[in-house]
Amino acid sequence: MAVCIAVIAKENYPLYIRSVPTENELKFHYTVHTSLDVVDEKISAMGKALVDQRELYLGLLYPTEDYKVYGYVTNSRVKFVMVVDSSNTALRDNEIRSMFRKLHNSYTDIMCNPFYNPGDRIHSRAFDNMVNSMMMQVC
Amino acid sequence: AMESRELFVLTYGALVAQLCKDYEKDEDVNTFLDRMGYGIGVRLIDDFLARSAVKKCRSYSETADMIAQVAFKMYLGVTPSVSCSNTAGNEFSLILDKNPLVDFVEELPAERASLCYCNLLCGVIRGALEMVHLAAEVTFLRDRLKGDAVTEIGITFLRKAEDRNELVTTT
């Protein structure tokens, strides 16, 4: 269960960002923004890497006191960033991977929508529902 | 057959999106889609008749069944359900449970609320019917993309098949 999920365009601006609880939104915007440097570092370290599932998933970008930030980059250089609560130790690596895979699949569905222009902010009920299913339930 | 469907659906989507950029009014886009569909229909009918090798339809009801159960199946892989909507026997309704053309379209953009996204289909049916000497009006009566519960195409046959000879002489 994530506390923040973001989709970032290859030009490094947000296409979609959702966090719970919503009061902390600005803080998460900042967290995601700072994580992009780490993402860019990892991408350049990859070099001309293979188009492999393993290479798309970037793993833990950096831990903070309260959160862990994970990253995933697509072949078109669109990035997904996921922030999870540090206290959530139950969340395993392969669960994070499968969450990213679901995000990626939903993202490609959005790309196939003829009315969606690549680079637009994402406004999709189906995408919202999928993200909701991955976010922490706020009591 | 399945492999090219995605390309076809994406192509159709690109076509509609481009028409939306070219024409401000939904009605204009709808008209253009219908016209293009008509051009496809008058050509597609020969392909359909050749590949389906069906016998001549003896009634409007048979014709409507043919469209839903054979033509839709052949070209879109779906079979809408058919029902006759009036006692005179010339109005029919095709209910599309699944519509591959809208697979990737979640909903119409807010500024395109009157767009008949699949209006090409109406033109196709109208054009095809005309080539077998059946005049018909074909429109979308209901559309899931517009918030309706189902997607429904209405076909109204305009002249009785028996009057076909009259049709030739009175024009």
Interface residues (C-beta under 8 A of the other chain):
Chain A: D109 C112 N113 P114 F115 S124 R125 A126
Chain B: L10 Y12 G13 A14 V16 A17 C20 D103 F104 V105 E106 E107 L108 P109 R112
